[in-house]
Amino acid sequence: MQNFKAALTAYNTKNFQKSLDIIDEFKLSNLDAHLLKAASLTALNKSDKAIEIYQFALKNSPKSTPLLENYTGLLCKLGDFISCLNLLNTTATTVSPKLTLNKLEALIKLGHLLEANKLVQLINTPTNLEFRFLWLKIELHEALGELDIIENIINKLPEAQQNNIYISYKRACNLRNMGRFNEALDLLLNIEKKKSTAPEVLYLIGCIYKDLNNNQQCERYLNQCLTIAPYYVPAHESLNKLYYSTKNNKLFLSSYKLVKQKYEPHPVIEHSFISQLIKSDSYESALDVSTNALKLFPNDQAILHAHSVVLGKLNDHEKAFNLLNQLVKKAPHESRYRIDLANYLIMNGDYINAIVQLESALKYDYFNQEVWAYLSTAWRLSANDKYHWLTNYDQYVKVFELKKPKGYSTSGQFFENFTDLLLNLHAHSTQLLDQSVRSGSQTEGHLLFRSNKLINDFKHSMNNCITSYLANLPKDQSHPLCSRNNNAFKVNGSWSVKLGNKGFHANHIHPAGWLSAPSYISLPNELNENDTNKSGWLKLGETCLNLKEREEIARSICPKTGQMIIFPSYIWHGTYPLKSTQPRLTVPCDVMPIL
């Protein structure tokens, strides 16, 4: 007992190694000793060894609440929410506040939002866990897109809690998503005055200055962020997007070069640098950087994959193919590697092996939209009946009329007002690195989260269309679209696109979606059903692989102002080039099921 107290004292005074030494020296092996040893290992960033201790202890004490609390808490910390939830569902026989909160966190992070929402209603937390419960409630409403509820929750908190740095930061994120940029900025600048130099705070300040079109202050804060956190990848990527959009070729990608000169090499920086070079079509430079990065980190899979992409861009397909083959063998669960390998197989006409790779990917990631997109192509080219089962354009592509919102005499009046709002947002938008838009602009952020009556009116009409679409889907528990339909949904992303003369969308799919739903807000007079060139029309089925005579446009649709077209996110789509001096204005969105 005395030895355990000594180990516990060492732990409480943050002498974690001494705590471990005492436990090992005196061979302490009861449950309390196992818990203390695992906690000490966790504090020393030896999580793998801590998990081994928890698993060993679990065999002898499978019903121990403290053991399950600590173990599932560590799994949450490590982001292994699947293991956490499985453990709680199969092992926990008693309920404690900590276990319940661990389960709630796992449900939220895994997107099981309906179950999480039910669980929230049942939770009564002790005082020492109130803050964590508050934080998880905010994260749940964030995941559901219920930003007004988050604002109401925070507004009802005592002033001391509202002024908590973490709550202030969370509220600033929420206000930014709502388009209330100045309020968000005021909160963050107050945090900064409290001498908080957390990179997340400086980064968000920089991003909000970009939202406010203050590029100078945006650049300043992003650079400040990188001064204190040189490996903070989001700041690098945002800063260089700024330089790219403002055509500052002299400074574009300079942040990576500076970090590489001043600090020790880091794989995340190398990978991000290569990715930005690829996006800017600088393939020769990307080859130099990726080749050197592999000398530093020869076993880093992300860098190896980026190198394979560069080789492909430079038409060294054999080397790229061989490298992807190696990656698939090393990491069979990684869908990305199998998708890229399948692309080469499709381009080479080896549809059978492409299907093998893609169907193998589904075993690990069944609802991956890219996997289904390329699988549809391989099935079509191999005359497989599953192509029609998956795509069935007549069944799954639907055109809806957006109903006139209340308070407007005509639909035309509403869409004219909405057009004015969107054009104002596009006034400061530019073509960015990572968009499918060509000769046009795309707004940033989640458009439909903004606090605005016109947007709210549009959302109401849009939601009615989506509800109608879901109500008419067939039942099929093996289908990637139909199997997740329980008539509950949320908009996962939304933006506006303005195409100019000769503008178009390159063929693409929406990896972050379930349904894709572009709405047509303002269209040029030239768009009409008799146009043989199909200027500005939507086309479905043609891939991004440039398969030439093997490509197929399965359906072309001439959209009309006030329409919304809904289809599965895995269906290939793009547009015919626009021939008009008038802009083509749309609001696309990604829709996800609430499960």
C-alpha positions in Angstrom: 0.0 0.0 0.0 2.8 2.4 0.9 4.5 1.7 -2.4 1.3 2.5 -4.3 0.9 5.8 -2.4 4.5 6.7 -3.4 3.7 6.0 -7.0 0.5 8.0 -6.8 2.3 11.0 -5.1 4.9 10.9 -8.0 2.0 11.0 -10.5 0.2 13.9 -8.7 3.5 15.9 -8.7 3.8 15.2 -12.5 6.8 12.9 -12.0 5.3 10.3 -14.3 8.5 8.4 -15.0 9.1 8.0 -11.3 5.6 6.7 -10.9 6.2 4.1 -13.5 9.5 3.1 -12.0 7.9 2.5 -8.5 5.1 0.4 -10.0 7.6 -1.7 -12.0 10.2 -2.0 -9.1 7.7 -3.3 -6.6 5.7 -5.2 -9.3 2.4 -3.6 -8.3 -0.3 -5.5 -10.2 -3.7 -4.7 -8.8 -6.4 -2.8 -10.8 -5.4 0.6 -9.2 -1.8 0.0 -10.1 -2.8 -0.8 -13.7 -4.9 2.4 -13.9 -2.0 4.5 -12.5 0.5 2.9 -14.9 -1.7 3.5 -17.9 -2.3 7.1 -16.8 1.4 7.7 -16.4 2.2 6.2 -19.8 -0.5 8.4 -21.4 1.0 11.5 -19.7 4.4 10.5 -21.3 2.8 10.3 -24.7 3.1 6.5 -24.7 -0.5 5.8 -25.7 0.2 2.5 -27.4 1.7 1.1 -24.2 -1.2 2.6 -22.1 -3.7 0.8 -24.3 -1.9 -2.5 -23.8 -2.2 -2.0 -20.0 -5.9 -1.2 -20.3 -6.5 -4.3 -22.5 -4.7 -6.5 -20.0 -6.6 -5.1 -17.1 -9.9 -5.4 -18.9 -9.5 -9.2 -19.1 -9.4 -9.4 -15.3 -11.8 -6.6 -14.5 -14.3 -6.3 -17.4 -16.9 -4.5 -15.4 -14.7 -1.9 -13.7 -16.3 1.5 -14.3 -13.0 3.5 -13.6 -11.1 1.2 -16.0 -13.7 1.7 -18.7 -13.9 5.5 -18.1 -10.1 5.9 -18.4 -9.8 3.5 -21.4 -12.6 5.0 -23.4 -11.4 8.5 -22.5 -8.0 7.7 -24.0 -9.6 6.3 -27.1 -11.6 9.6 -27.5 -8.4 11.6 -27.0 -6.7 9.5 -29.7 -9.6 9.9 -32.1 -10.4 6.2 -32.2 -14.1 6.7 -31.8 -15.1 3.4 -33.4 -13.1 1.4 -30.8 -14.5 3.6 -28.0 -18.1 3.0 -29.1 -17.6 -0.7 -29.7 -16.1 -1.1 -26.2 -19.0 0.8 -24.6 -21.6 -1.1 -26.5 -20.1 -4.5 -25.7 -18.5 -4.1 -22.3 -20.1 -1.4 -20.2 -22.8 -2.8 -17.9 -23.1 0.3 -15.7 -23.7 3.9 -16.6 -21.6 6.7 -15.2 -21.5 10.4 -16.3 -17.9 10.0 -17.7 -18.9 6.9 -19.7 -22.0 8.6 -21.0 -20.0 11.7 -22.1 -17.4 9.5 -23.8 -20.2 7.7 -25.7 -21.7 11.1 -26.6 -18.4 12.3 -28.0 -17.9 9.1 -30.0 -21.5 9.3 -31.5 -21.0 13.0 -32.5 -17.6 12.4 -34.1 -18.8 9.3 -36.0 -21.9 11.2 -37.3 -24.5 9.2 -35.4 -26.3 12.4 -34.7 -29.9 11.1 -34.1 -28.6 8.8 -31.3 -26.4 11.6 -29.9 -29.4 13.9 -29.9 -31.5 11.4 -27.9 -28.6 10.8 -25.5 -28.2 14.5 -24.7 -31.8 14.7 -23.5 -31.0 12.0 -20.8 -27.8 13.4 -19.4 -27.5 14.8 -16.0 -23.8 15.8 -15.3 -22.1 16.5 -12.0 -20.5 20.0 -11.6 -17.0 18.8 -12.5 -18.2 17.6 -15.9 -20.5 20.4 -16.8 -18.1 22.2 -19.1 -17.3 19.1 -21.1 -21.1 18.4 -21.5 -21.6 22.0 -22.6 -18.8 21.7 -25.1 -20.2 18.4 -26.5 -23.7 19.9 -26.8 -22.2 22.8 -28.9 -20.4 20.3 -31.1 -23.6 18.3 -31.6 -25.5 21.4 -32.7 -22.6 22.4 -34.9 -22.6 19.0 -36.6 -26.4 19.4 -37.1 -25.9 22.8 -38.6 -28.0 24.4 -35.8 -26.0 27.6 -35.4 -28.8 29.6 -33.9 -29.2 27.1 -31.1 -25.5 27.4 -30.3 -25.8 31.1 -30.1 -28.8 30.7 -27.8 -27.0 28.2 -25.5 -24.0 30.5 -25.1 -26.2 33.6 -24.6 -27.9 31.9 -21.6 -24.6 31.1 -19.9 -23.4 33.1 -16.9 -21.1 36.0 -17.9 -18.1 34.3 -16.4 -18.7 31.2 -18.6 -19.4 33.4 -21.7 -16.0 35.0 -21.2 -14.2 31.7 -20.9 -11.5 31.7 -23.6 -12.6 28.4 -25.1 -16.3 29.3 -25.2 -15.4 32.7 -26.7 -13.4 30.9 -29.4 -16.2 28.5 -30.1 -18.7 31.3 -30.3 -16.4 33.2 -32.7 -16.3 30.1 -35.0 -20.1 30.0 -34.8 -20.5 33.7 -35.6 -18.1 33.4 -38.5 -20.1 30.5 -39.9 -23.2 32.7 -39.6 -21.5 35.5 -41.6 -21.4 37.8 -38.6 -17.7 38.5 -39.2 -17.3 41.7 -37.2 -18.8 40.2 -34.0 -16.5 37.1 -34.4 -13.5 39.3 -34.9 -14.2 41.4 -31.8 -14.4 38.3 -29.7 -11.1 37.0 -31.0 -9.3 40.3 -30.6 -10.4 40.3 -27.0 -8.9 36.9 -26.6 -5.7 38.1 -28.2 -5.6 41.0 -25.7 -5.6 38.5 -22.9 -2.1 37.5 -24.2 -3.5 34.3 -25.9 -1.1 33.5 -28.7 -2.6 30.1 -29.5 -2.1 29.5 -33.2 -5.8 28.6 -33.7 -6.8 32.1 -32.5 -4.3 33.9 -34.7 -5.3 31.7 -37.7 -9.0 32.4 -37.2 -8.4 36.1 -36.9 -6.5 36.0 -40.2 -9.3 34.0 -41.9 -11.9 36.5 -40.7 -9.9 39.4 -42.0 -10.0 37.6 -45.4 -13.8 37.3 -45.0 -13.8 41.0 -44.5 -11.7 41.5 -47.6 -8.8 42.9 -45.6 -6.0 41.1 -47.2 -3.2 43.0 -45.5 -4.4 42.1 -42.0 -5.2 38.5 -43.1 -1.6 38.2 -44.3 -0.3 39.7 -41.1 -2.1 37.3 -38.7 -1.4 34.2 -40.8 2.3 35.1 -40.7 2.0 35.7 -36.9 0.5 32.2 -36.6 3.3 30.6 -38.5 5.9 32.5 -36.4 4.8 30.7 -33.3 3.6 27.5 -35.0 5.8 27.0 -38.1 4.3 23.5 -38.8 0.6 24.7 -38.7 -0.5 23.5 -42.1 -3.9 25.3 -42.3 -2.1 28.7 -42.0 0.4 27.8 -44.7 -2.4 26.7 -47.1 -4.6 29.8 -46.3 -1.7 32.2 -46.7 -0.7 30.7 -50.1 -4.3 30.7 -51.3 -4.3 34.4 -50.5 -1.1 34.9 -52.5 -2.5 32.8 -55.4 -5.9 34.6 -55.5 -4.1 38.0 -55.4 -1.6 36.9 -58.1 1.3 37.5 -55.8 3.7 35.2 -57.6 6.7 36.4 -55.6 5.4 35.3 -52.3 3.3 32.3 -53.4 4.5 29.2 -51.5 7.3 31.2 -49.8 6.1 30.2 -46.4 7.0 26.6 -47.0 10.5 27.6 -48.2 11.1 29.8 -45.2 10.1 27.0 -42.8 12.3 24.5 -44.6 15.2 26.9 -44.2 14.7 27.7 -40.6 13.4 24.5 -38.9 13.9 20.8 -38.9 12.1 19.0 -41.7 8.6 17.8 -41.0 6.6 15.4 -43.1 3.3 17.3 -42.9 5.0 20.4 -44.3 6.6 18.5 -47.1 3.3 16.9 -48.0 1.3 20.2 -47.9 4.0 21.9 -50.0 3.8 19.2 -52.6 0.0 19.3 -52.6 0.0 23.1 -53.2 2.5 22.7 -56.1 0.3 20.1 -57.7 -2.8 22.3 -57.4 -0.9 25.2 -59.0 0.2 22.9 -61.9 3.9 23.3 -60.9 4.7 19.6 -61.6 8.4 19.8 -62.2 8.9 21.7 -58.9 6.6 19.2 -57.2 8.8 16.4 -58.5 11.9 18.0 -57.0 10.3 18.6 -53.6 8.7 15.1 -53.4 12.0 13.4 -54.5 13.9 15.3 -51.8 11.1 14.7 -49.2 11.4 10.9 -49.8 15.1 11.1 -49.0 14.1 12.5 -45.6 11.0 10.5 -45.0 11.3 7.4 -47.2 8.5 5.5 -45.5 5.9 8.3 -45.1 2.8 7.0 -47.0 1.3 10.5 -47.6 4.5 11.7 -49.3 4.8 8.5 -51.3 1.3 9.0 -52.5 1.9 12.6 -53.4 5.0 11.5 -55.3 2.8 9.0 -57.3 0.4 11.9 -58.2 3.3 14.0 -59.4 4.7 11.1 -61.5 1.3 10.7 -63.1 1.0 14.4 -63.9 4.3 14.2 -65.6 3.1 11.1 -67.6 5.5 8.7 -65.8 2.6 6.3 -65.5 4.5 3.1 -65.0 6.4 4.4 -62.0 3.2 5.9 -60.5 1.4 2.6 -61.0 4.1 0.6 -59.3 4.3 3.0 -56.4 0.5 2.8 -55.9 0.6 -1.0 -56.0 3.2 -0.9 -53.2 1.0 1.5 -51.2 -2.1 -0.7 -51.5 -0.1 -3.6 -50.2 1.2 -1.5 -47.2 -2.2 0.1 -46.4 -5.0 -2.0 -47.9 -7.6 0.0 -45.8 -6.7 3.3 -47.5 -9.3 4.0 -50.2 -7.3 6.8 -51.8 -4.6 4.5 -52.9 -7.0 1.9 -54.4 -9.0 4.7 -56.2 -5.8 6.1 -57.8 -4.7 2.6 -58.8 -8.1 1.8 -60.2 -7.9 5.0 -62.3 -4.8 3.7 -64.1 -6.4 0.3 -64.6 -9.5 2.0 -66.1 -7.4 4.1 -68.4 -5.5 1.0 -69.5 -8.8 -0.9 -70.2 -8.3 -3.3 -67.3 -11.8 -2.9 -66.0 -12.0 -6.2 -64.1 -9.0 -5.4 -61.9 -10.2 -1.9 -61.4 -13.5 -3.3 -60.1 -11.5 -5.6 -57.8 -9.7 -2.6 -56.3 -12.8 -0.5 -55.9 -14.9 -3.2 -54.5 -12.1 -4.0 -52.0 -12.1 -0.3 -51.0 -15.8 -0.6 -50.2 -15.1 -3.2 -47.5 -13.4 -0.5 -45.5 -15.3 2.6 -46.6 -18.7 1.7 -48.0 -20.1 5.2 -48.5 -17.0 6.7 -50.1 -18.5 8.7 -53.0 -15.3 8.6 -55.1 -15.2 4.9 -54.9 -18.7 4.6 -56.2 -18.0 7.2 -58.9 -15.1 5.3 -60.4 -16.9 2.0 -59.9 -19.8 3.3 -62.0 -17.3 4.1 -64.8 -15.7 0.6 -64.6 -19.1 -1.1 -64.5 -20.3 1.0 -67.5 -17.2 0.2 -69.6 -17.4 -3.5 -68.8 -21.1 -3.6 -69.6 -22.0 -4.6 -66.0 -25.7 -4.4 -65.1 -24.7 -2.9 -61.8 -24.1 0.4 -63.6 -27.8 1.0 -64.1 -28.6 -0.2 -60.6 -26.2 2.4 -59.2 -26.8 5.4 -61.5 -30.3 5.0 -62.9 -30.6 8.6 -64.1 -34.3 8.5 -64.6 -34.8 7.3 -61.0 -32.1 9.4 -59.2 -31.8 12.6 -61.2 -34.8 14.9 -60.5 -35.6 18.5 -61.5 -37.7 20.6 -59.0 -39.2 24.0 -59.1 -38.2 26.1 -56.1 -41.5 27.5 -54.7 -41.9 31.2 -54.2 -41.2 32.1 -50.5 -43.9 33.9 -48.5 -43.9 37.7 -48.8 -43.0 37.9 -52.5 -45.5 38.7 -55.2 -43.7 36.6 -57.8 -40.9 34.1 -57.9 -39.1 36.5 -60.3 -39.0 39.2 -57.5 -37.4 36.8 -55.0 -34.8 35.5 -57.5 -33.9 39.1 -58.5 -33.3 40.1 -54.9 -31.4 36.9 -54.2 -29.3 37.5 -57.3 -28.3 41.0 -56.0 -27.2 39.5 -52.7 -25.1 36.8 -54.4 -23.5 39.2 -56.9 -22.4 41.3 -54.0 -20.7 38.3 -52.4 -19.0 37.5 -55.7 -17.6 41.1 -56.0 -14.6 40.0 -53.9 -14.5 36.3 -55.0 -11.8 34.9 -57.2 -10.9 31.5 -58.8 -9.1 29.6 -56.1 -6.6 26.7 -56.2 -8.9 23.9 -55.4 -12.2 24.5 -57.3 -13.8 22.8 -60.3 -14.8 26.3 -61.6 -13.1 27.6 -64.8 -13.5 31.3 -65.8 -15.7 32.1 -62.9 -15.7 32.6 -59.2 -16.9 30.7 -56.2 -17.8 32.0 -52.7 -16.0 30.6 -49.7 -17.5 29.4 -46.5 -21.0 27.8 -45.9 -23.3 30.2 -47.8 -26.5 28.8 -46.2 -25.2 29.3 -42.7 -25.3 33.0 -43.1 -27.8 35.0 -41.1 -29.9 36.6 -43.8 -33.7 36.6 -44.5 -33.2 36.0 -48.3 -31.0 33.0 -47.5 -33.5 31.7 -44.9 -36.3 32.0 -47.4 -34.3 30.2 -50.0 -33.4 27.4 -47.6 -37.1 26.8 -46.8 -37.9 26.3 -50.5 -34.8 24.2 -51.0 -35.6 21.9 -48.0 -39.1 21.3 -49.5 -37.5 20.0 -52.7 -35.0 17.7 -50.9 -37.8 16.4 -48.6 -39.9 15.5 -51.7 -36.9 13.8 -53.4 -36.2 11.6 -50.4 -39.8 10.7 -50.0 -39.8 9.1 -53.5 -36.6 7.1 -53.2 -36.9 3.3 -53.5 -36.0 1.0 -50.6 -32.6 -0.8 -51.2 -30.4 -1.6 -48.2 -27.4 -2.3 -50.4 -27.6 0.9 -52.4 -25.2 3.7 -51.3 -27.9 6.3 -51.7 -31.1 4.6 -50.7 -29.7 2.6 -47.8 -29.1 5.8 -45.7 -32.4 7.4 -46.4 -34.5 8.0 -43.3 -35.9 11.3 -44.6 -33.7 13.3 -42.2 -31.0 15.4 -43.7 -28.7 18.4 -43.3 -26.8 20.6 -45.7 -23.2 19.8 -45.3 -21.8 22.5 -47.6 -23.1 25.3 -49.7 -21.7 28.0 -51.9 -22.4 30.2 -54.9 -20.8 29.9 -58.4 -20.8 32.7 -61.0 -19.7 31.6 -64.5 -18.6 34.2 -67.0 -18.3 33.9 -70.8 -16.5 30.6 -71.7 -16.8 29.5 -68.1 -17.6 26.0 -67.1 -17.4 23.4 -64.4 -14.8 20.7 -65.0 -16.2 17.2 -64.6 -16.2 16.2 -60.9 -18.1 14.5 -58.1 -18.7 15.6 -54.5 -16.7 13.5 -52.1 -18.2 15.2 -49.1 -21.8 14.7 -50.1 -24.6 12.2 -50.3 -26.8 14.2 -52.5 -25.7 17.1 -54.7 -28.2 19.8 -55.4 -27.4 22.9 -57.5 -30.1 25.6 -57.6 -30.3 28.0 -60.6 -30.7 31.6 -59.4 -30.0 33.7 -62.5 -29.3 32.4 -66.0 -28.4 34.1 -69.3 -31.0 34.5 -72.0 -28.9 32.3 -74.3 -29.7 29.2 -72.2 -32.5 27.5 -74.0 -33.6 24.0 -75.0 -33.1 24.6 -78.7 -29.4 25.4 -78.4 -27.4 22.7 -80.2 -24.2 23.8 -78.4 -25.9 23.4 -75.0 -24.3 26.5 -73.7 -24.2 26.4 -69.9 -26.2 23.2 -69.7 -25.6 20.6 -67.0 -24.0 17.3 -68.2 -24.0 14.0 -66.3 -21.9 10.9 -66.7 -18.7 12.2 -68.3 -15.7 11.6 -66.1 -12.5 13.6 -65.4 -10.3 10.8 -66.8 -10.3 12.1 -70.3 -11.2 8.7 -71.8 -12.0 10.2 -75.2 -14.2 7.9 -77.2 -14.9 5.8 -74.1 -16.5 8.7 -72.4 -20.3 9.0 -72.3 -22.6 11.8 -71.5 -25.6 10.0 -70.1 -27.8 13.0 -69.7 -27.8 16.7 -70.6 -30.2 19.1 -68.9 -31.0 22.7 -69.8 -31.7 24.3 -66.4 -34.1 27.2 -65.9 -34.1 30.0 -63.4 -35.8 28.9 -60.2 -35.1 25.2 -60.6 -33.1 22.8 -58.4 -31.6 19.6 -59.8 -30.9 16.8 -57.3 -28.8 13.7 -57.9 -26.4 11.4 -56.0 -23.0 12.9 -55.1 -21.2 10.0 -56.8 -22.6 10.9 -60.2 -20.1 12.6 -62.5 -21.2 16.0 -63.6 -19.9 19.2 -65.2 -21.2 21.9 -67.6 -20.9 22.8 -71.2 -18.9 26.1 -71.7 -21.1 29.2 -71.3 -21.4 31.5 -74.3 -22.8 34.7 -73.0 -21.9 38.1 -71.6 -24.4 37.5 -68.8 -23.4 35.5 -65.8 -24.7 32.1 -64.9 -25.4 32.2 -61.1 -26.0 29.0 -59.1 -26.1 27.8 -55.5 -24.9 24.2 -55.3 -25.0 22.3 -52.0 -24.0 19.0 -50.5 -26.7 17.2 -48.6 -25.9 14.5 -46.0 -28.3 12.1 -44.1 -28.8 12.6 -40.4 -28.3 9.1 -39.0 
